[in-house]
Amino acid sequence: MRRDIFQAIADPVRREILEIISDKPLSVNQVAENFQISRQAISKQLKILNECGLIAVNQEGRERYFYVKPDSLIPAFMWIDQLQKRWENKVDSFELYVEKLQKEKDDKRK
């Protein structure tokens, strides 16, 4: 099953995993050391991140090391950037409206 990257980053544990392995590739055990949940639960979260294409695995001997594929996050960054611009425009419009109301209120007091 191919999952959506937004589905993957919606979960706080998976976001923290991405943050942890963004510095350097880590094994499941190394990732699990950062959490109060089981190694199996971490494996499941890594599997979801891998299915979404956000991380990849490098086999070194018997160990598997997980690392972030930064380019896979570009669609999420682009969507967030568009959303931010849209909301900034709405907030700017609201601020102008509030300033206008305040000016009208001040003018009536004079």
Secondary structure, 3 states (H helix, E strand, C coil): CCCCHHHHHCCHHHHHHHHHHHHCCECHHHHHCCCCCCHHHHHHHHHHHHHCCCEEEEEECCEEEEEECHHHHHHHHHHHHHHHHHHHHHHHHHHHHHHHHHHHHHHHHC
